[in-house]
């Protein structure tokens, strides 16, 4: 959009026989006083307790995992997906740095049971529910790999195998192989920030090298398969696993009772707040 300016104006002209204006004394005209409002007499408007709603973020794990979750929740009420996202953010991958390892472990247990509640309440198809629970347990296994860098305080988790959408099951990421088996070439490629042609050239040279090292590819595939198997079979003792997840009233009552148990009584308020937040999401029907 362009704004045009004009430099030519009509100049005001006074008749030549007009008497020059004079200043005279007299009573000045009173200007109207502006309206005023005493803010001290007004109370600030208070928002309802539920006016501000927290929306959990949606995590990305891998194309395969996220597509599976999207498919599972495609025909479910929005609050079911929001409840699941709450489990991920508040139970499995909570960013609160002050939580102890024991608190995190208990939150994961609670998250697994909350996930079972979602399956029983929203997933009537047994195959659909089983696929969801398998994925839930896999992500709980990922949560258990949490590591904190003592120097920087940064948090990391094991990375799930990645493959582009539509890629075959035996796909291998050449960049990951380069990082593992030719770290010098990988470092050189990462240092290239502007010349994409050079970056691609380095990658192509490594791919040519891969043609003569099928053992690298085989080892990489075996390691990725082992990683997935280990995550899926992660042993997680769950003190909440026998809670009734088929009835909302029993579920809340039993979860709160167990949260007051001596073994977790030190952080009972944390668990009860977490449960209340989860149930509040499910109680809010989203149109």
N, C-alpha and C positions, 0 to 999 in steps of 0.2 A: 504494500500500500504506500502510495506516495502522497505527501501533503504539499500543496502548492502555496507559495507566499506571494503577496501582491505588494508592490511598493508605491502605487499611485492611490492617493486618497483625495477626496473633495475637501478643500480647505474652507473653514467657516468664514463668511464675509459679512462685515457689519456695514449698514448704510452709512454713507459719508456724512449725513446730516444728523446722525444720532449723537445725543449728548453722552459724553464720557461718563462712565459710572463713578459715583462718589461713595465714600464710606460714611455712614451715619451711625450715631449712637442711639441706643434704646434698649428695650428689654429683649434679652436673647430668647430665642425659641427653645423650649425645653425638649431635649431628646427623650424618647420613650425609654424607660428602664427595661433592660432585658429580663425575661422570666428566669427565675432561679429555682433550683430544687435542692433541698437539704438532703444529701445522700445519707446523712447520719440517721435519718428517720426511716430509712428503707432497709429491710433485711435482704441479704443476698439470696437469690433463688437457689434452693437446694434440689439437686438431682436425685431421682430415685436410686436406690441401692443398686439396681440392675441396669441403670442407664448406660453404663460403660461396660462393654462386653469384650473380653479377651478372646482373640481368635488365634488358635494354635497354628504354627507354620506347618507346611507340608514338606517333609524331608524327601530328598532324592537319594536312593540307595543304588539303584541300577535301572536301566531301561526295562529289563525283564520284571524286576520286583515291582516297580511303580505301575507298569501296565497291568500286572496281575491284580494289584490293589484297586486300581481304577475299575477294572472289570468286576471285581467282587462287590464293590460299593455302588456300582452303576445304577442298580434298581433298588437301592436301600434309601431310607429317609436321610436327609442331609445331616441330622443330628448323630446318626450312626457313624458317619465318616469323621465328624468333628470329635466324637468321643474317642475314636481310634487315634486321631492326630494328637489328642490330649494325652493319651497313654505314651505315645512316642516322645512328646516334648517334656512332659512332667515326670514320667516314670522311667523310661529307658534312657533318654539322652538329656537329662536335666542339666542345664548349664550352671546351676548354683555351685560355686566352687567351694563353699564351706561345708558341704555335706560329707559325712564320713563314708568310708567304704561300706560299713554296715547299713547305714541309712540308704545308700544307693542300692545295695543288694535287696533290701526289703521293699523298696519302691518298685524294683523289677518284679518281685514276687506279686505284689499288689497289681501291677500292670498286667501280668499274665492272667490273673483271676478276673480282672476287669475285661480283658479281651475275651475270656470264656463267657462272661456275661453278655457281651455284644453278640457272640455267636449264637447263644441260646435264645436271645431276645429278637434278633433280626435276621437270622439265617436259617430258614426252614429246610433248605436243600442240604442234605448231609454232605454231599461232595463239596459244595460251596463252603460250608462251615469247616470241613476238614482242611481244605486248601488255605483258608484264612488262618486257622490255628497253627498249621505248619509254618506259614510265613511269619506269624507272630512269634513263634518260638525261635525261628532263624534270626529275627531282628533282636530278640532278647539275647541270643548268643553273641551278636555283634556288640550289643551294649556291654557285655561282660569283658570285652577286649579293651576297654577304656585304658588309656595311658596318658600320663601327664609328664611333659618335659620339665624336669626340675630347674633347668636354666631359664626357660622362657615362660613356663606356666601354661603353654598351649596344650590343648587336649586333642587326642587323635584316637581313631578306631580303625580296626582292620577294614581294608577296602574290599568290597565284594567284586567278583569278576564282572567286567564290563564288556558289552558288545553292542555295536550299533543296531538300531531297529532293522529287522529283516535279515540280519547276519546269520549264517549257519551256526549250529550248535558247537562246531569245532573251531570257531573263530578264535584267533589269538591276536592280541594287540601288539604290533611290531614295536611300538614305542616302549612298552613295558619290557619286552624281550631285550631291546637295546639297553635299557637302563640296567637290566640284570647282567647281561653277558658282554656288553661293550660299553662300559660306563664312560670311557673317554669320548667316544663318538656321541653318546647321549648328552654329555656335558657341553660338547661343542654345539650340538643342535639346539640345546636350550639357550645358549648364549646368543644365538641369532635372533634378533628382535624385529628387524625391518626387512631383511632380504629373504622373502619366503621361498624364492627359487633355490637359494642355497640350502635352506632348511629341508625342502623336499628332496634335494639331491643327496643330502646326508642320509635321509631315511631310505631312499632307493638303494643306495650302496649297501646299507645294512640288510635290506630285504634280499639282495643278491647273495649276500654272505649266508643268510638263513637257508638258502637252497642247498647248501653243502653241510648244514648242521641240523639235520632232522632230530637229533638227540635233544637239542635245546627246546624245540617245539614240544616234543613228547614229555620232557621233564616239566615244562611250564604247564601243560594241560593236566598232568597228574597232580601237580601241586595245587592247582585251582580246584580240581575235583575233591582233593583231600580237604582243602579249606572249607568248601561248602558242606561236606559231610560232617566235619568236626563241629561247625556252627549249628547245623541242624540237630546234632546229637549232644549238644552241650547239656551237661547235667545241672539242673537248677532245682535245688530243694525249695519247695514252696509250702510255707506254713498256712497258706490260705486256699490250698487246692481243693479242700473238701467243703468249701462254702457253697451253699445252695445258690446257683446262678440262674435258676429258672423262675424265681419269684423275687420281685424287687424288694419287698418288705423284709423277707428273710435275708436277702443278700446284704442289705445295708446293716441290719441288726447284727448278723454274724461277723461281718467285716469289722464293725466297730468294736464288737466284743473281743475279737482276736487282736485288734490294735491296742487294746488295754492289757494284753497278756504281758507277763513279767519279762519275757524275752525281748519285747520291742517297746516296753512302756516308756523308755527314755525319749522316744520320739512319737508317742501316741498322737499329739496334736498335729504333727506333720501328716501322718497317715489319714487321720480323720478329715483334715482340710482337703487333702488330695481326693478322697472319696467323695466328699460333698461337692467339690468342683466338677468331678466326673458325672455325678448323678444330675447335677443342675443342667449340664449340657444336654443330657438325654431327655430331661423333662421339658426342655424348650423346643416345641415343635416349630420347625422352620417351613414356611410356605414356599 
